[in-house]
Amino acid sequence: MTSARQTTLRHEQSEFSMARAAEKAACEKRNAMAAHTVASHALDAADCAHLLQMLGLDAGSHEQ
């Protein structure tokens, strides 16, 4: 493989990694906002935990 092609592949992999990291951060932010919204509308802690579980959200690991 030529040096130019190797450089291009590394650059593409780097861009892809950065895009994945940005998407992961955005997803975590959306999930945190969703968990906060669910918590604000839940009747009590048990209701909140049940709703979060149904939605596949984790309230314990999200900080805003």
Protein Blocks (a to p, Z undefined) as FASTA:
>chain_A
ZZklmmmmmmmmmmmmmmmmmmmmmmmmmmmmmmmmmmmmpmblmlmmmmmmmnopafkl
pcZZ
